Amino acid sequence: MINIFHRIFNSIKYRWHFYRHGYTQEDFIRDLRNKGVVIGERTFINQNNTCIDVTRPSLVTIGSDCYLNSGFTLLTHDFVSGVMRNVYGEFINSSGRVTIGNNVGTGVNVTILKGVTIGDNCFIAAHSLVTKSMPANSIIAGSPARVICSLEDYFRKRMEACDEEAKDYARSIWERFGRMPVKDDFWEEFHLFMDKENLKEFDNCMIINRLRGGGTNCGLNSINVDMTHLKVL
């Protein structure tokens, strides 16, 4: 009798939550975990057009601090077996583990096939098809995907380019809208114009939560420093 009461209560609680909030990110990850998928802490999985194969949930492991963008597909099996059965009359099963390490990010529409392990600290570019395991600390792209450079090499490349790209974005605001940029115009660029100490006011911002080391301040002390020269840049 008590068990029946708990089931009814939990069902009402879930329906009320769904009515008020919809199917949230937390709901999505909780349901995957309840099915047996291992997902680490602080991992974000965009639900839009995402397909995580739960036919064999014990084969799926996703680490902590991951960001899996929209259109993400993870498969623990294929169905070539169906084609071969029609030709040879034999059904041959096909499945494999998929393991995603810690601090792995993806662009949109990334697909990871069975038998693949992604090491820690990797980024997989948009529209990549990952058919084999990839080492840690790698930038991965292509169809089929391959390592195009190390994370360290890409970090150095981005450090050289990031402040100039932010300046160009600021100039585009002046050119397009005829006004000086303000702090709220900036997305991930805004931390370039701030000291680390001033980032505390953005503690609840998703971008700041994903900046593991806080602001980098690439030579710009405040948002007004470079903006005043936009008219002549």
C-alpha positions in Angstrom: 0.0 0.0 0.0 2.8 2.4 0.9 4.6 1.6 -2.4 1.5 2.4 -4.4 1.1 5.7 -2.5 4.8 6.6 -3.3 4.3 5.8 -7.0 1.2 7.9 -7.2 2.9 10.8 -5.3 6.0 10.7 -7.6 3.8 10.6 -10.7 1.9 13.7 -9.6 5.1 15.4 -8.6 6.6 14.7 -12.0 3.6 15.8 -13.9 3.4 19.1 -11.9 7.1 19.7 -12.5 6.7 19.1 -16.3 3.6 21.4 -16.3 5.5 24.2 -14.7 9.0 23.9 -16.2 8.7 21.6 -19.3 11.3 18.9 -20.0 14.5 20.5 -18.7 18.1 19.7 -19.1 18.2 18.2 -15.6 15.2 16.0 -16.5 17.0 14.8 -19.7 20.2 13.9 -17.9 18.3 12.3 -15.0 16.4 10.1 -17.4 19.6 9.0 -19.1 21.1 8.1 -15.7 18.0 6.2 -14.7 18.3 4.1 -17.8 21.9 3.2 -16.8 24.0 5.7 -18.8 26.9 7.0 -16.7 27.2 10.9 -16.9 29.6 12.9 -14.8 29.1 16.1 -13.0 28.5 19.5 -14.6 27.9 18.0 -18.0 25.6 19.7 -20.4 23.8 17.9 -23.2 21.8 20.0 -25.7 18.5 18.2 -26.2 17.7 19.6 -29.7 17.9 16.8 -32.3 20.1 14.8 -30.0 20.1 11.0 -30.1 21.9 9.0 -27.4 21.5 5.2 -28.0 20.0 3.7 -24.9 19.4 0.3 -26.3 22.5 -0.8 -24.4 22.9 1.9 -21.7 25.6 0.0 -19.9 27.9 0.7 -22.9 27.7 4.5 -22.6 29.9 6.6 -20.4 30.1 10.4 -20.5 32.6 12.2 -18.3 32.3 15.4 -16.2 32.4 19.0 -17.5 31.4 18.0 -21.1 29.4 20.2 -23.5 27.6 18.2 -26.2 25.9 20.5 -28.6 22.7 20.2 -30.6 22.4 17.4 -33.1 24.7 15.1 -31.1 24.4 11.4 -31.9 25.9 8.6 -30.0 25.5 5.0 -31.3 26.4 1.8 -29.5 25.4 -0.4 -32.5 24.8 -0.4 -36.2 22.4 -2.3 -38.4 24.6 -3.5 -41.2 23.4 -6.9 -39.7 20.0 -6.3 -41.5 21.6 -6.0 -44.9 23.9 -9.0 -44.4 21.0 -11.1 -43.2 19.1 -10.4 -46.4 22.1 -11.4 -48.5 23.6 -14.3 -46.4 20.7 -15.5 -44.3 22.7 -14.9 -41.1 22.1 -12.3 -38.4 25.4 -11.1 -37.0 25.2 -8.8 -33.9 27.2 -5.6 -33.7 27.7 -3.4 -30.7 30.5 -1.6 -28.8 31.2 0.7 -25.9 31.3 4.5 -26.3 33.3 6.4 -23.7 33.6 10.2 -23.7 36.2 11.5 -21.3 36.2 14.6 -19.1 36.0 18.2 -20.5 35.0 17.2 -24.0 33.1 19.6 -26.2 31.4 19.3 -29.5 30.2 21.5 -32.3 26.7 20.9 -33.8 25.7 17.7 -35.5 28.6 15.5 -34.3 28.1 11.7 -34.5 30.1 9.1 -32.5 29.9 5.5 -33.6 30.2 2.3 -31.5 33.6 1.2 -30.2 34.9 4.8 -29.8 36.7 6.3 -26.8 37.3 10.1 -26.7 40.1 11.1 -24.4 39.9 14.0 -21.9 40.2 17.6 -23.0 39.1 17.2 -26.6 36.9 19.3 -28.9 35.1 17.8 -31.8 34.3 20.2 -34.7 30.8 20.5 -36.2 29.5 17.8 -38.5 32.3 15.4 -37.6 31.8 11.7 -37.9 33.9 9.9 -35.3 34.6 6.3 -36.3 37.7 5.5 -34.2 39.1 6.4 -30.8 40.8 9.7 -30.3 43.6 10.6 -27.9 43.3 13.1 -25.1 44.1 16.8 -25.6 43.1 16.9 -29.2 41.2 19.0 -31.7 39.2 16.6 -33.9 37.4 17.3 -37.2 36.2 15.7 -40.4 34.2 12.8 -41.8 35.7 10.4 -40.9 37.1 12.4 -38.1 40.8 12.8 -37.4 43.1 14.7 -35.1 43.9 18.0 -36.8 46.1 19.5 -34.0 46.8 19.2 -30.3 44.8 21.2 -27.8 48.0 23.1 -26.8 48.7 24.1 -30.4 45.1 25.4 -30.8 45.2 27.2 -27.5 48.3 29.1 -28.7 46.7 29.9 -32.0 43.5 31.2 -30.3 45.5 33.3 -27.8 47.1 35.1 -30.8 43.8 35.7 -32.5 41.2 36.3 -29.8 41.8 39.9 -28.9 41.9 41.0 -32.6 38.6 39.1 -33.3 37.0 40.9 -30.3 38.2 44.3 -31.5 36.8 43.5 -35.0 33.4 42.5 -33.5 33.4 45.8 -31.5 34.2 47.7 -34.8 31.3 45.9 -36.5 28.9 47.3 -33.9 30.0 50.8 -34.6 29.8 50.3 -38.4 26.4 48.5 -38.3 24.5 50.4 -35.6 26.4 53.8 -35.4 27.0 53.6 -31.7 29.8 52.6 -29.3 29.7 49.0 -28.0 28.7 48.3 -24.4 29.6 45.4 -22.2 26.2 43.7 -22.8 27.0 43.5 -26.5 29.7 40.9 -25.9 29.3 37.2 -25.4 32.4 35.1 -24.7 34.4 38.1 -25.9 33.5 40.3 -22.9 36.0 38.7 -20.5 38.9 40.1 -22.7 37.9 43.6 -21.6 37.8 42.8 -17.8 40.1 42.0 -15.0 39.6 38.6 -13.3 38.4 40.3 -10.1 35.5 41.9 -11.9 34.2 38.6 -13.3 32.6 37.8 -9.9 29.5 39.7 -10.9 29.0 37.2 -13.7 29.2 34.1 -11.5 25.8 32.8 -12.6 26.6 33.3 -16.3 26.9 29.9 -18.2 29.9 31.2 -20.2 31.8 32.2 -17.0 31.0 28.9 -15.4 32.7 27.2 -18.3 35.8 29.4 -18.2 37.8 27.1 -16.0 40.4 29.7 -15.1 38.4 32.9 -15.1 39.2 35.9 -17.4 42.3 36.1 -19.4 42.5 39.8 -20.1 44.5 39.8 -23.3 46.1 43.2 -22.8 42.8 45.2 -22.5 42.1 46.7 -19.1 38.6 47.9 -19.7 35.9 48.0 -22.3 36.5 51.7 -22.8 40.2 51.4 -23.7 39.9 50.3 -27.3 36.4 51.4 -27.9 37.3 55.1 -27.9 39.5 54.5 -31.0 36.9 52.6 -33.1 36.2 55.5 -35.4 39.7 55.5 -36.7 40.5 51.8 -36.6 
